[in-house]
Amino acid sequence: GQLAMLGYESLELTGAGYQTYEPETDLTTYAKDQNYWALKDGFRIDFGAQYAGAKAMAAAETSDDPADVLGDTLDNMIIHDMEFSLVDNGFMDRALNAYAAQSGQDPQEIRNQLTGMLAMAPMMAAGSGIDAELLTEASTALSSFVSDPKTLTIKLAPAEPLAMSTLAEMEDPSALTKESLGFSAANE
């Protein structure tokens, strides 16, 4: 079936989660390298973050309306920093090979097409108001990851703590610059 197409006989998943909470500052911290999901011979997704607002988010969860809970959570979650990394341990090759087998294309041809589309993303989004420097860095990192998968890392370390609702609503994308978000993306 599907597992065999990806070159697996079975899946071995592991994961861990660890967080701390400081009531005095209302800061929740998810320690990097201690919050992950991993697929043996596939990938590892790692997450680290620090945010404020857990008290207000817990109070918001008393509503019976899921939309209210989500809105209140986004309003009250204040990001101090966040880091996401995706370590490729062969999954990209497996996925591209499986897709190539189904479509009758060469895996390298598919990789080149994906890389080309990602390279065009900044031009395609030029009129959106999103910071060109941020778009270029993100698309360069993603393109690099597709062409030579290593560890894709995306970080936010805003100069001032940032409400998640600001990101979710994206009312003025031009205000969310690479510099103000402390955004970085790389494949290393």
C-alpha angles and dihedrals in degrees: 000000000000095000092055091050088058091047097253129128091186138356125241112195125184132176146162138197130197131167138166129206127204109200093194093061098023088232121151117196127196105196115229113241089024097072111060150123119214135187112202110244088005123065148312123225114200128187134190129171147153122209141159128221105069092132093054092042091053090051090050091056090073091078119103091216112085091202090057091048092051093046093048091047092053091046093050102039106094113191118218095171140337135189129188124183133182116197113197114216096174102304096115091055091046092049094046092046091050092049091047091052091053096044098039092237130128112261091230090053090054091047090051092049092051092047090050093050091049091049089056094051096093091052092046092050095042094111095045096085093240113139109270093213091055093047092048094050092047095047092044091053093046092046091050091049092053094047097041111008114210122132116330109203125185119185137185118193103161119202087230123027109269130217112232088225088067089060094040096049095040091191093162110020091180089069090060100077129167088250098047092047094043084230123180133164129183144158108218 
